[in-house]
Amino acid sequence: MAGDQTPRPAGEPDDYPSGAGQGWTALSYLIGGMLVWGFIGWLVDQWLDTGGVATGIGVVLGMAGGIILVIRRLGTPT
């Protein structure tokens, strides 16, 4: 019967978020990467007085890193 089934514990390696959870996870990786690496680039700009070049590079690197994390975390499950 349906009541006899034991629930699967959360946090297993094959426990992927579904639906909206995947979207929020992807969005947070992308925004987080841009913010963190953009801030690091801004700090380098302040240190070296490069006029915003390092901030732009940091944002681009953060976006690339976020995309890599999204692909690794939310890619097709095996």
N, CA, C, O and CB atoms as a CASP TS submission, in Angstrom:
PFRMAT TS
TARGET T0000
AUTHOR 0000-0000-0000
METHOD Language model
MODEL 1
PARENT N/A
ATOM      1  N   MET     1       0.820  -1.177   0.000  1.00  0.00           N
ATOM      2  CA  MET     1       0.000   0.000   0.000  1.00  0.00           C
ATOM      3  C   MET     1       0.870   1.249   0.000  1.00  0.00           C
ATOM      4  O   MET     1       2.072   1.197   0.262  1.00  0.00           O
ATOM      5  CB  MET     1      -0.936  -0.007   1.194  1.00  0.00           C
ATOM      6  N   ALA     2       0.242   2.348  -0.294  1.00  0.00           N
ATOM      7  CA  ALA     2       0.987   3.593  -0.393  1.00  0.00           C
ATOM      8  C   ALA     2       1.552   4.026   0.952  1.00  0.00           C
ATOM      9  O   ALA     2       2.614   4.647   0.995  1.00  0.00           O
ATOM     10  CB  ALA     2       0.103   4.682  -0.955  1.00  0.00           C
ATOM     11  N   GLY     3       0.874   3.715   2.047  1.00  0.00           N
ATOM     12  CA  GLY     3       1.347   4.112   3.362  1.00  0.00           C
ATOM     13  C   GLY     3       2.517   3.282   3.853  1.00  0.00           C
ATOM     14  O   GLY     3       3.165   3.661   4.828  1.00  0.00           O
ATOM     15  N   ASP     4       2.806   2.157   3.206  1.00  0.00           N
ATOM     16  CA  ASP     4       3.879   1.270   3.636  1.00  0.00           C
ATOM     17  C   ASP     4       5.247   1.686   3.102  1.00  0.00           C
ATOM     18  O   ASP     4       6.262   1.131   3.524  1.00  0.00           O
ATOM     19  CB  ASP     4       3.576  -0.135   3.201  1.00  0.00           C
ATOM     20  N   GLN     5       5.295   2.645   2.191  1.00  0.00           N
ATOM     21  CA  GLN     5       6.555   3.062   1.599  1.00  0.00           C
ATOM     22  C   GLN     5       7.318   3.950   2.574  1.00  0.00           C
ATOM     23  O   GLN     5       6.742   4.829   3.216  1.00  0.00           O
ATOM     24  CB  GLN     5       6.316   3.797   0.269  1.00  0.00           C
ATOM     25  N   THR     6       8.614   3.711   2.673  1.00  0.00           N
ATOM     26  CA  THR     6       9.440   4.569   3.518  1.00  0.00           C
ATOM     27  C   THR     6       9.913   5.755   2.697  1.00  0.00           C
ATOM     28  O   THR     6      10.303   5.587   1.542  1.00  0.00           O
ATOM     29  CB  THR     6      10.647   3.788   4.107  1.00  0.00           C
ATOM     30  N   PRO     7       9.886   6.961   3.276  1.00  0.00           N
ATOM     31  CA  PRO     7      10.338   8.131   2.520  1.00  0.00           C
ATOM     32  C   PRO     7      11.843   8.092   2.304  1.00  0.00           C
ATOM     33  O   PRO     7      12.607   7.619   3.145  1.00  0.00           O
ATOM     34  CB  PRO     7       9.945   9.424   3.244  1.00  0.00           C
ATOM     35  N   ARG     8      12.235   8.600   1.158  1.00  0.00           N
ATOM     36  CA  ARG     8      13.651   8.653   0.812  1.00  0.00           C
ATOM     37  C   ARG     8      14.303   9.817   1.554  1.00  0.00           C
ATOM     38  O   ARG     8      13.772  10.927   1.521  1.00  0.00           O
ATOM     39  CB  ARG     8      13.845   8.798  -0.725  1.00  0.00           C
ATOM     40  N   PRO     9      15.433   9.601   2.221  1.00  0.00           N
ATOM     41  CA  PRO     9      16.066  10.713   2.945  1.00  0.00           C
ATOM     42  C   PRO     9      16.600  11.761   1.978  1.00  0.00           C
ATOM     43  O   PRO     9      17.079  11.436   0.891  1.00  0.00           O
ATOM     44  CB  PRO     9      17.205  10.197   3.838  1.00  0.00           C
ATOM     45  N   ALA    10      16.510  13.017   2.389  1.00  0.00           N
ATOM     46  CA  ALA    10      16.988  14.124   1.555  1.00  0.00           C
ATOM     47  C   ALA    10      18.503  14.219   1.640  1.00  0.00           C
ATOM     48  O   ALA    10      19.113  13.740   2.597  1.00  0.00           O
ATOM     49  CB  ALA    10      16.338  15.462   1.986  1.00  0.00           C
ATOM     50  N   GLY    11      19.094  14.831   0.648  1.00  0.00           N
ATOM     51  CA  GLY    11      20.521  15.072   0.638  1.00  0.00           C
ATOM     52  C   GLY    11      21.358  13.983   0.012  1.00  0.00           C
ATOM     53  O   GLY    11      22.583  14.000   0.135  1.00  0.00           O
ATOM     54  N   GLU    12      20.730  13.040  -0.654  1.00  0.00           N
ATOM     55  CA  GLU    12      21.498  11.999  -1.333  1.00  0.00           C
ATOM     56  C   GLU    12      22.132  12.575  -2.591  1.00  0.00           C
ATOM     57  O   GLU    12      21.663  13.593  -3.100  1.00  0.00           O
ATOM     58  CB  GLU    12      20.600  10.785  -1.681  1.00  0.00           C
ATOM     59  N   PRO    13      23.193  11.945  -3.107  1.00  0.00           N
ATOM     60  CA  PRO    13      23.877  12.477  -4.291  1.00  0.00           C
ATOM     61  C   PRO    13      22.973  12.628  -5.509  1.00  0.00           C
ATOM     62  O   PRO    13      23.198  13.514  -6.333  1.00  0.00           O
ATOM     63  CB  PRO    13      25.026  11.588  -4.644  1.00  0.00           C
ATOM     64  N   ASP    14      21.955  11.779  -5.638  1.00  0.00           N
ATOM     65  CA  ASP    14      21.076  11.885  -6.802  1.00  0.00           C
ATOM     66  C   ASP    14      19.852  12.738  -6.513  1.00  0.00           C
ATOM     67  O   ASP    14      18.859  12.658  -7.237  1.00  0.00           O
ATOM     68  CB  ASP    14      20.643  10.506  -7.259  1.00  0.00           C
ATOM     69  N   ASP    15      19.907  13.546  -5.474  1.00  0.00           N
ATOM     70  CA  ASP    15      18.784  14.403  -5.087  1.00  0.00           C
ATOM     71  C   ASP    15      18.905  15.744  -5.821  1.00  0.00           C
ATOM     72  O   ASP    15      19.573  16.659  -5.338  1.00  0.00           O
ATOM     73  CB  ASP    15      18.749  14.617  -3.534  1.00  0.00           C
ATOM     74  N   TYR    16      18.259  15.858  -6.986  1.00  0.00           N
ATOM     75  CA  TYR    16      18.319  17.070  -7.793  1.00  0.00           C
ATOM     76  C   TYR    16      17.088  17.921  -7.530  1.00  0.00           C
ATOM     77  O   TYR    16      15.988  17.386  -7.390  1.00  0.00           O
ATOM     78  CB  TYR    16      18.433  16.729  -9.294  1.00  0.00           C
ATOM     79  N   PRO    17      17.255  19.243  -7.460  1.00  0.00           N
ATOM     80  CA  PRO    17      16.071  20.089  -7.339  1.00  0.00           C
ATOM     81  C   PRO    17      15.239  19.999  -8.617  1.00  0.00           C
ATOM     82  O   PRO    17      15.783  19.789  -9.701  1.00  0.00           O
ATOM     83  CB  PRO    17      16.472  21.559  -7.051  1.00  0.00           C
ATOM     84  N   SER    18      13.940  20.155  -8.490  1.00  0.00           N
ATOM     85  CA  SER    18      13.099  20.038  -9.673  1.00  0.00           C
ATOM     86  C   SER    18      12.308  21.314  -9.891  1.00  0.00           C
ATOM     87  O   SER    18      12.036  22.062  -8.953  1.00  0.00           O
ATOM     88  CB  SER    18      12.153  18.843  -9.547  1.00  0.00           C
ATOM     89  N   GLY    19      11.951  21.547 -11.120  1.00  0.00           N
ATOM     90  CA  GLY    19      11.081  22.665 -11.465  1.00  0.00           C
ATOM     91  C   GLY    19      11.677  24.014 -11.124  1.00  0.00           C
ATOM     92  O   GLY    19      12.770  24.361 -11.572  1.00  0.00           O
ATOM     93  N   ALA    20      10.938  24.774 -10.319  1.00  0.00           N
ATOM     94  CA  ALA    20      11.358  26.126  -9.969  1.00  0.00           C
ATOM     95  C   ALA    20      12.648  26.117  -9.160  1.00  0.00           C
ATOM     96  O   ALA    20      13.414  27.079  -9.209  1.00  0.00           O
ATOM     97  CB  ALA    20      10.260  26.834  -9.190  1.00  0.00           C
ATOM     98  N   GLY    21      12.895  25.045  -8.417  1.00  0.00           N
ATOM     99  CA  GLY    21      14.127  24.959  -7.635  1.00  0.00           C
ATOM    100  C   GLY    21      15.359  25.007  -8.511  1.00  0.00           C
ATOM    101  O   GLY    21      16.362  25.615  -8.137  1.00  0.00           O
ATOM    102  N   GLN    22      15.300  24.373  -9.677  1.00  0.00           N
ATOM    103  CA  GLN    22      16.435  24.418 -10.603  1.00  0.00           C
ATOM    104  C   GLN    22      16.638  25.825 -11.140  1.00  0.00           C
ATOM    105  O   GLN    22      17.772  26.285 -11.278  1.00  0.00           O
ATOM    106  CB  GLN    22      16.225  23.438 -11.763  1.00  0.00           C
ATOM    107  N   GLY    23      15.555  26.499 -11.440  1.00  0.00           N
ATOM    108  CA  GLY    23      15.670  27.863 -11.947  1.00  0.00           C
ATOM    109  C   GLY    23      16.267  28.807 -10.925  1.00  0.00           C
ATOM    110  O   GLY    23      17.130  29.619 -11.257  1.00  0.00           O
ATOM    111  N   TRP    24      15.809  28.707  -9.669  1.00  0.00           N
ATOM    112  CA  TRP    24      16.353  29.570  -8.616  1.00  0.00           C
ATOM    113  C   TRP    24      17.813  29.243  -8.333  1.00  0.00           C
ATOM    114  O   TRP    24      18.609  30.140  -8.056  1.00  0.00           O
ATOM    115  CB  TRP    24      15.531  29.431  -7.333  1.00  0.00           C
ATOM    116  N   THR    25      18.164  27.973  -8.401  1.00  0.00           N
ATOM    117  CA  THR    25      19.556  27.586  -8.192  1.00  0.00           C
ATOM    118  C   THR    25      20.439  28.160  -9.288  1.00  0.00           C
ATOM    119  O   THR    25      21.501  28.713  -9.001  1.00  0.00           O
ATOM    120  CB  THR    25      19.692  26.060  -8.147  1.00  0.00           C
ATOM    121  N   ALA    26      20.016  28.036 -10.538  1.00  0.00           N
ATOM    122  CA  ALA    26      20.795  28.571 -11.659  1.00  0.00           C
ATOM    123  C   ALA    26      20.927  30.087 -11.556  1.00  0.00           C
ATOM    124  O   ALA    26      22.010  30.637 -11.758  1.00  0.00           O
ATOM    125  CB  ALA    26      20.143  28.189 -12.999  1.00  0.00           C
ATOM    126  N   LEU    27      19.825  30.757 -11.241  1.00  0.00           N
ATOM    127  CA  LEU    27      19.855  32.217 -11.118  1.00  0.00           C
ATOM    128  C   LEU    27      20.785  32.659  -9.999  1.00  0.00           C
ATOM    129  O   LEU    27      21.523  33.631 -10.156  1.00  0.00           O
ATOM    130  CB  LEU    27      18.450  32.760 -10.869  1.00  0.00           C
ATOM    131  N   SER    28      20.757  31.960  -8.880  1.00  0.00           N
ATOM    132  CA  SER    28      21.617  32.354  -7.762  1.00  0.00           C
ATOM    133  C   SER    28      23.090  32.125  -8.082  1.00  0.00           C
ATOM    134  O   SER    28      23.938  32.918  -7.673  1.00  0.00           O
ATOM    135  CB  SER    28      21.234  31.583  -6.500  1.00  0.00           C
ATOM    136  N   TYR    29      23.411  31.041  -8.815  1.00  0.00           N
ATOM    137  CA  TYR    29      24.798  30.827  -9.224  1.00  0.00           C
ATOM    138  C   TYR    29      25.276  31.946 -10.142  1.00  0.00           C
ATOM    139  O   TYR    29      26.386  32.453  -9.980  1.00  0.00           O
ATOM    140  CB  TYR    29      24.944  29.472  -9.924  1.00  0.00           C
ATOM    141  N   LEU    30      24.451  32.327 -11.093  1.00  0.00           N
ATOM    142  CA  LEU    30      24.854  33.362 -12.052  1.00  0.00           C
ATOM    143  C   LEU    30      25.011  34.721 -11.380  1.00  0.00           C
ATOM    144  O   LEU    30      26.014  35.404 -11.585  1.00  0.00           O
ATOM    145  CB  LEU    30      23.834  33.459 -13.185  1.00  0.00           C
ATOM    146  N   ILE    31      24.031  35.112 -10.585  1.00  0.00           N
ATOM    147  CA  ILE    31      24.092  36.416  -9.922  1.00  0.00           C
ATOM    148  C   ILE    31      25.201  36.428  -8.871  1.00  0.00           C
ATOM    149  O   ILE    31      25.935  37.409  -8.748  1.00  0.00           O
ATOM    150  CB  ILE    31      22.734  36.758  -9.272  1.00  0.00           C
ATOM    151  N   GLY    32      25.319  35.339  -8.117  1.00  0.00           N
ATOM    152  CA  GLY    32      26.369  35.271  -7.100  1.00  0.00           C
ATOM    153  C   GLY    32      27.755  35.360  -7.703  1.00  0.00           C
ATOM    154  O   GLY    32      28.620  36.063  -7.180  1.00  0.00           O
ATOM    155  N   GLY    33      27.972  34.652  -8.800  1.00  0.00           N
ATOM    156  CA  GLY    33      29.274  34.712  -9.462  1.00  0.00           C
ATOM    157  C   GLY    33      29.599  36.104  -9.968  1.00  0.00           C
ATOM    158  O   GLY    33      30.723  36.583  -9.821  1.00  0.00           O
ATOM    159  N   MET    34      28.607  36.750 -10.565  1.00  0.00           N
ATOM    160  CA  MET    34      28.836  38.103 -11.067  1.00  0.00           C
ATOM    161  C   MET    34      29.130  39.072  -9.927  1.00  0.00           C
ATOM    162  O   MET    34      30.022  39.912 -10.042  1.00  0.00           O
ATOM    163  CB  MET    34      27.624  38.586 -11.866  1.00  0.00           C
ATOM    164  N   LEU    35      28.388  38.961  -8.834  1.00  0.00           N
ATOM    165  CA  LEU    35      28.597  39.878  -7.710  1.00  0.00           C
ATOM    166  C   LEU    35      29.950  39.659  -7.035  1.00  0.00           C
ATOM    167  O   LEU    35      30.680  40.616  -6.777  1.00  0.00           O
ATOM    168  CB  LEU    35      27.481  39.713  -6.688  1.00  0.00           C
ATOM    169  N   VAL    36      30.278  38.418  -6.753  1.00  0.00           N
ATOM    170  CA  VAL    36      31.527  38.138  -6.041  1.00  0.00           C
ATOM    171  C   VAL    36      32.734  38.520  -6.889  1.00  0.00           C
ATOM    172  O   VAL    36      33.616  39.242  -6.423  1.00  0.00           O
ATOM    173  CB  VAL    36      31.604  36.654  -5.653  1.00  0.00           C
ATOM    174  N   TRP    37      32.777  38.044  -8.124  1.00  0.00           N
ATOM    175  CA  TRP    37      33.937  38.333  -8.961  1.00  0.00           C
ATOM    176  C   TRP    37      33.951  39.778  -9.445  1.00  0.00           C
ATOM    177  O   TRP    37      35.020  40.347  -9.668  1.00  0.00           O
ATOM    178  CB  TRP    37      33.965  37.394 -10.150  1.00  0.00           C
ATOM    179  N   GLY    38      32.781  40.374  -9.608  1.00  0.00           N
ATOM    180  CA  GLY    38      32.735  41.802  -9.923  1.00  0.00           C
ATOM    181  C   GLY    38      33.282  42.635  -8.780  1.00  0.00           C
ATOM    182  O   GLY    38      33.992  43.614  -9.010  1.00  0.00           O
ATOM    183  N   PHE    39      32.957  42.255  -7.543  1.00  0.00           N
ATOM    184  CA  PHE    39      33.490  42.962  -6.374  1.00  0.00           C
ATOM    185  C   PHE    39      34.998  42.791  -6.271  1.00  0.00           C
ATOM    186  O   PHE    39      35.715  43.740  -5.954  1.00  0.00           O
ATOM    187  CB  PHE    39      32.819  42.461  -5.090  1.00  0.00           C
ATOM    188  N   ILE    40      35.479  41.583  -6.539  1.00  0.00           N
ATOM    189  CA  ILE    40      36.924  41.367  -6.526  1.00  0.00           C
ATOM    190  C   ILE    40      37.592  42.217  -7.603  1.00  0.00           C
ATOM    191  O   ILE    40      38.657  42.789  -7.372  1.00  0.00           O
ATOM    192  CB  ILE    40      37.255  39.872  -6.735  1.00  0.00           C
ATOM    193  N   GLY    41      36.968  42.301  -8.783  1.00  0.00           N
ATOM    194  CA  GLY    41      37.493  43.160  -9.841  1.00  0.00           C
ATOM    195  C   GLY    41      37.468  44.616  -9.447  1.00  0.00           C
ATOM    196  O   GLY    41      38.391  45.363  -9.773  1.00  0.00           O
ATOM    197  N   TRP    42      36.424  45.036  -8.748  1.00  0.00           N
ATOM    198  CA  TRP    42      36.345  46.425  -8.274  1.00  0.00           C
ATOM    199  C   TRP    42      37.470  46.719  -7.286  1.00  0.00           C
ATOM    200  O   TRP    42      38.075  47.791  -7.328  1.00  0.00           O
ATOM    201  CB  TRP    42      34.973  46.699  -7.614  1.00  0.00           C
ATOM    202  N   LEU    43      37.749  45.760  -6.394  1.00  0.00           N
ATOM    203  CA  LEU    43      38.861  45.949  -5.456  1.00  0.00           C
ATOM    204  C   LEU    43      40.188  46.084  -6.195  1.00  0.00           C
ATOM    205  O   LEU    43      41.025  46.910  -5.830  1.00  0.00           O
ATOM    206  CB  LEU    43      38.930  44.780  -4.465  1.00  0.00           C
ATOM    207  N   VAL    44      40.381  45.275  -7.233  1.00  0.00           N
ATOM    208  CA  VAL    44      41.603  45.383  -8.034  1.00  0.00           C
ATOM    209  C   VAL    44      41.647  46.731  -8.738  1.00  0.00           C
ATOM    210  O   VAL    44      42.714  47.334  -8.846  1.00  0.00           O
ATOM    211  CB  VAL    44      41.688  44.234  -9.065  1.00  0.00           C
ATOM    212  N   ASP    45      40.498  47.214  -9.222  1.00  0.00           N
ATOM    213  CA  ASP    45      40.439  48.548  -9.839  1.00  0.00           C
ATOM    214  C   ASP    45      40.857  49.635  -8.857  1.00  0.00           C
ATOM    215  O   ASP    45      41.604  50.547  -9.211  1.00  0.00           O
ATOM    216  CB  ASP    45      39.026  48.835 -10.358  1.00  0.00           C
ATOM    217  N   GLN    46      40.376  49.535  -7.634  1.00  0.00           N
ATOM    218  CA  GLN    46      40.730  50.536  -6.632  1.00  0.00           C
ATOM    219  C   GLN    46      42.212  50.474  -6.296  1.00  0.00           C
ATOM    220  O   GLN    46      42.846  51.498  -6.042  1.00  0.00           O
ATOM    221  CB  GLN    46      39.896  50.342  -5.367  1.00  0.00           C
ATOM    222  N   TRP    47      42.753  49.271  -6.296  1.00  0.00           N
ATOM    223  CA  TRP    47      44.157  49.078  -5.947  1.00  0.00           C
ATOM    224  C   TRP    47      45.080  49.559  -7.067  1.00  0.00           C
ATOM    225  O   TRP    47      46.074  50.238  -6.808  1.00  0.00           O
ATOM    226  CB  TRP    47      44.427  47.603  -5.641  1.00  0.00           C
ATOM    227  N   LEU    48      44.746  49.203  -8.322  1.00  0.00           N
ATOM    228  CA  LEU    48      45.628  49.520  -9.447  1.00  0.00           C
ATOM    229  C   LEU    48      45.183  50.738 -10.246  1.00  0.00           C
ATOM    230  O   LEU    48      45.895  51.174 -11.150  1.00  0.00           O
ATOM    231  CB  LEU    48      45.719  48.340 -10.363  1.00  0.00           C
ATOM    232  N   ASP    49      44.017  51.294  -9.925  1.00  0.00           N
ATOM    233  CA  ASP    49      43.463  52.464 -10.621  1.00  0.00           C
ATOM    234  C   ASP    49      43.394  52.229 -12.137  1.00  0.00           C
ATOM    235  O   ASP    49      43.954  52.988 -12.928  1.00  0.00           O
ATOM    236  CB  ASP    49      44.315  53.717 -10.319  1.00  0.00           C
ATOM    237  N   THR    50      42.688  51.148 -12.515  1.00  0.00           N
ATOM    238  CA  THR    50      42.594  50.782 -13.922  1.00  0.00           C
ATOM    239  C   THR    50      41.336  51.313 -14.604  1.00  0.00           C
ATOM    240  O   THR    50      41.141  51.056 -15.792  1.00  0.00           O
ATOM    241  CB  THR    50      42.640  49.292 -14.055  1.00  0.00           C
ATOM    242  N   GLY    51      40.496  52.027 -13.914  1.00  0.00           N
ATOM    243  CA  GLY    51      39.353  52.679 -14.540  1.00  0.00           C
ATOM    244  C   GLY    51      38.203  51.763 -14.911  1.00  0.00           C
ATOM    245  O   GLY    51      37.502  52.039 -15.884  1.00  0.00           O
ATOM    246  N   GLY    52      37.984  50.699 -14.186  1.00  0.00           N
ATOM    247  CA  GLY    52      36.833  49.838 -14.427  1.00  0.00           C
ATOM    248  C   GLY    52      37.092  48.614 -15.287  1.00  0.00           C
ATOM    249  O   GLY    52      36.192  47.796 -15.479  1.00  0.00           O
ATOM    250  N   VAL    53      38.292  48.472 -15.803  1.00  0.00           N
ATOM    251  CA  VAL    53      38.599  47.327 -16.654  1.00  0.00           C
ATOM    252  C   VAL    53      38.540  46.033 -15.856  1.00  0.00           C
ATOM    253  O   VAL    53      37.962  45.046 -16.310  1.00  0.00           O
ATOM    254  CB  VAL    53      39.980  47.490 -17.299  1.00  0.00           C
ATOM    255  N   ALA    54      39.134  46.033 -14.674  1.00  0.00           N
ATOM    256  CA  ALA    54      39.156  44.822 -13.854  1.00  0.00           C
ATOM    257  C   ALA    54      37.756  44.452 -13.380  1.00  0.00           C
ATOM    258  O   ALA    54      37.453  43.269 -13.226  1.00  0.00           O
ATOM    259  CB  ALA    54      40.084  45.008 -12.651  1.00  0.00           C
ATOM    260  N   THR    55      36.901  45.438 -13.148  1.00  0.00           N
ATOM    261  CA  THR    55      35.518  45.140 -12.752  1.00  0.00           C
ATOM    262  C   THR    55      34.794  44.420 -13.877  1.00  0.00           C
ATOM    263  O   THR    55      34.100  43.433 -13.633  1.00  0.00           O
ATOM    264  CB  THR    55      34.764  46.434 -12.375  1.00  0.00           C
ATOM    265  N   GLY    56      34.945  44.895 -15.089  1.00  0.00           N
ATOM    266  CA  GLY    56      34.324  44.239 -16.242  1.00  0.00           C
ATOM    267  C   GLY    56      34.837  42.826 -16.439  1.00  0.00           C
ATOM    268  O   GLY    56      34.065  41.911 -16.725  1.00  0.00           O
ATOM    269  N   ILE    57      36.134  42.649 -16.286  1.00  0.00           N
ATOM    270  CA  ILE    57      36.713  41.314 -16.418  1.00  0.00           C
ATOM    271  C   ILE    57      36.186  40.407 -15.311  1.00  0.00           C
ATOM    272  O   ILE    57      35.879  39.240 -15.553  1.00  0.00           O
ATOM    273  CB  ILE    57      38.257  41.378 -16.376  1.00  0.00           C
ATOM    274  N   GLY    58      36.083  40.947 -14.096  1.00  0.00           N
ATOM    275  CA  GLY    58      35.574  40.160 -12.980  1.00  0.00           C
ATOM    276  C   GLY    58      34.133  39.725 -13.188  1.00  0.00           C
ATOM    277  O   GLY    58      33.778  38.588 -12.874  1.00  0.00           O
ATOM    278  N   VAL    59      33.297  40.614 -13.714  1.00  0.00           N
ATOM    279  CA  VAL    59      31.894  40.269 -13.972  1.00  0.00           C
ATOM    280  C   VAL    59      31.803  39.173 -15.033  1.00  0.00           C
ATOM    281  O   VAL    59      31.019  38.235 -14.893  1.00  0.00           O
ATOM    282  CB  VAL    59      31.097  41.519 -14.422  1.00  0.00           C
ATOM    283  N   VAL    60      32.600  39.291 -16.089  1.00  0.00           N
ATOM    284  CA  VAL    60      32.587  38.278 -17.150  1.00  0.00           C
ATOM    285  C   VAL    60      33.082  36.934 -16.626  1.00  0.00           C
ATOM    286  O   VAL    60      32.498  35.895 -16.935  1.00  0.00           O
ATOM    287  CB  VAL    60      33.452  38.731 -18.337  1.00  0.00           C
ATOM    288  N   LEU    61      34.155  36.949 -15.836  1.00  0.00           N
ATOM    289  CA  LEU    61      34.655  35.702 -15.259  1.00  0.00           C
ATOM    290  C   LEU    61      33.645  35.095 -14.294  1.00  0.00           C
ATOM    291  O   LEU    61      33.487  33.875 -14.247  1.00  0.00           O
ATOM    292  CB  LEU    61      35.981  35.943 -14.542  1.00  0.00           C
ATOM    293  N   GLY    62      32.961  35.937 -13.526  1.00  0.00           N
ATOM    294  CA  GLY    62      31.933  35.446 -12.617  1.00  0.00           C
ATOM    295  C   GLY    62      30.771  34.813 -13.358  1.00  0.00           C
ATOM    296  O   GLY    62      30.236  33.794 -12.921  1.00  0.00           O
ATOM    297  N   MET    63      30.377  35.403 -14.470  1.00  0.00           N
ATOM    298  CA  MET    63      29.300  34.844 -15.274  1.00  0.00           C
ATOM    299  C   MET    63      29.729  33.503 -15.874  1.00  0.00           C
ATOM    300  O   MET    63      28.948  32.552 -15.884  1.00  0.00           O
ATOM    301  CB  MET    63      28.890  35.830 -16.387  1.00  0.00           C
ATOM    302  N   ALA    64      30.953  33.423 -16.370  1.00  0.00           N
ATOM    303  CA  ALA    64      31.451  32.161 -16.926  1.00  0.00           C
ATOM    304  C   ALA    64      31.522  31.086 -15.845  1.00  0.00           C
ATOM    305  O   ALA    64      31.149  29.937 -16.083  1.00  0.00           O
ATOM    306  CB  ALA    64      32.839  32.362 -17.567  1.00  0.00           C
ATOM    307  N   GLY    65      31.999  31.458 -14.664  1.00  0.00           N
ATOM    308  CA  GLY    65      32.050  30.503 -13.569  1.00  0.00           C
ATOM    309  C   GLY    65      30.667  30.052 -13.141  1.00  0.00           C
ATOM    310  O   GLY    65      30.471  28.882 -12.811  1.00  0.00           O
ATOM    311  N   GLY    66      29.706  30.965 -13.142  1.00  0.00           N
ATOM    312  CA  GLY    66      28.327  30.608 -12.805  1.00  0.00           C
ATOM    313  C   GLY    66      27.737  29.637 -13.814  1.00  0.00           C
ATOM    314  O   GLY    66      27.027  28.703 -13.441  1.00  0.00           O
ATOM    315  N   ILE    67      28.028  29.854 -15.084  1.00  0.00           N
ATOM    316  CA  ILE    67      27.526  28.947 -16.120  1.00  0.00           C
ATOM    317  C   ILE    67      28.136  27.561 -15.956  1.00  0.00           C
ATOM    318  O   ILE    67      27.447  26.553 -16.113  1.00  0.00           O
ATOM    319  CB  ILE    67      27.836  29.503 -17.525  1.00  0.00           C
ATOM    320  N   ILE    68      29.428  27.509 -15.639  1.00  0.00           N
ATOM    321  CA  ILE    68      30.074  26.210 -15.419  1.00  0.00           C
ATOM    322  C   ILE    68      29.448  25.492 -14.237  1.00  0.00           C
ATOM    323  O   ILE    68      29.205  24.287 -14.302  1.00  0.00           O
ATOM    324  CB  ILE    68      31.583  26.385 -15.189  1.00  0.00           C
ATOM    325  N   LEU    69      29.181  26.227 -13.142  1.00  0.00           N
ATOM    326  CA  LEU    69      28.544  25.612 -11.978  1.00  0.00           C
ATOM    327  C   LEU    69      27.137  25.116 -12.299  1.00  0.00           C
ATOM    328  O   LEU    69      26.735  24.047 -11.841  1.00  0.00           O
ATOM    329  CB  LEU    69      28.493  26.603 -10.824  1.00  0.00           C
ATOM    330  N   VAL    70      26.395  25.883 -13.076  1.00  0.00           N
ATOM    331  CA  VAL    70      25.041  25.459 -13.447  1.00  0.00           C
ATOM    332  C   VAL    70      25.097  24.174 -14.258  1.00  0.00           C
ATOM    333  O   VAL    70      24.304  23.260 -14.030  1.00  0.00           O
ATOM    334  CB  VAL    70      24.320  26.565 -14.247  1.00  0.00           C
ATOM    335  N   ILE    71      26.020  24.099 -15.193  1.00  0.00           N
ATOM    336  CA  ILE    71      26.133  22.899 -16.025  1.00  0.00           C
ATOM    337  C   ILE    71      26.547  21.705 -15.177  1.00  0.00           C
ATOM    338  O   ILE    71      26.002  20.613 -15.342  1.00  0.00           O
ATOM    339  CB  ILE    71      27.145  23.120 -17.168  1.00  0.00           C
ATOM    340  N   ARG    72      27.502  21.894 -14.272  1.00  0.00           N
ATOM    341  CA  ARG    72      27.948  20.786 -13.421  1.00  0.00           C
ATOM    342  C   ARG    72      26.864  20.339 -12.453  1.00  0.00           C
ATOM    343  O   ARG    72      26.661  19.141 -12.258  1.00  0.00           O
ATOM    344  CB  ARG    72      29.191  21.187 -12.646  1.00  0.00           C
ATOM    345  N   ARG    73      26.170  21.292 -11.847  1.00  0.00           N
ATOM    346  CA  ARG    73      25.193  20.942 -10.813  1.00  0.00           C
ATOM    347  C   ARG    73      23.853  20.491 -11.395  1.00  0.00           C
ATOM    348  O   ARG    73      23.250  19.537 -10.902  1.00  0.00           O
ATOM    349  CB  ARG    73      24.971  22.127  -9.894  1.00  0.00           C
ATOM    350  N   LEU    74      23.392  21.167 -12.434  1.00  0.00           N
ATOM    351  CA  LEU    74      22.059  20.909 -12.940  1.00  0.00           C
ATOM    352  C   LEU    74      22.035  20.243 -14.305  1.00  0.00           C
ATOM    353  O   LEU    74      20.986  20.171 -14.945  1.00  0.00           O
ATOM    354  CB  LEU    74      21.306  22.176 -13.003  1.00  0.00           C
ATOM    355  N   GLY    75      23.179  19.758 -14.753  1.00  0.00           N
ATOM    356  CA  GLY    75      23.210  19.039 -16.032  1.00  0.00           C
ATOM    357  C   GLY    75      22.362  17.794 -15.955  1.00  0.00           C
ATOM    358  O   GLY    75      21.743  17.518 -14.928  1.00  0.00           O
ATOM    359  N   THR    76      22.331  17.057 -17.018  1.00  0.00           N
ATOM    360  CA  THR    76      21.499  15.853 -17.046  1.00  0.00           C
ATOM    361  C   THR    76      21.984  14.849 -16.017  1.00  0.00           C
ATOM    362  O   THR    76      23.172  14.526 -15.991  1.00  0.00           O
ATOM    363  CB  THR    76      21.503  15.220 -18.447  1.00  0.00           C
ATOM    364  N   PRO    77      21.104  14.351 -15.175  1.00  0.00           N
ATOM    365  CA  PRO    77      21.514  13.355 -14.179  1.00  0.00           C
ATOM    366  C   PRO    77      21.869  12.032 -14.838  1.00  0.00           C
ATOM    367  O   PRO    77      21.270  11.647 -15.841  1.00  0.00           O
ATOM    368  CB  PRO    77      20.403  13.141 -13.147  1.00  0.00           C
ATOM    369  N   THR    78      22.831  11.352 -14.277  1.00  0.00           N
ATOM    370  CA  THR    78      23.258  10.080 -14.858  1.00  0.00           C
ATOM    371  C   THR    78      22.598   8.915 -14.169  1.00  0.00           C
ATOM    372  O   THR    78      22.843   7.764 -14.531  1.00  0.00           O
ATOM    373  CB  THR    78      24.763   9.936 -14.782  1.00  0.00           C
TER
END
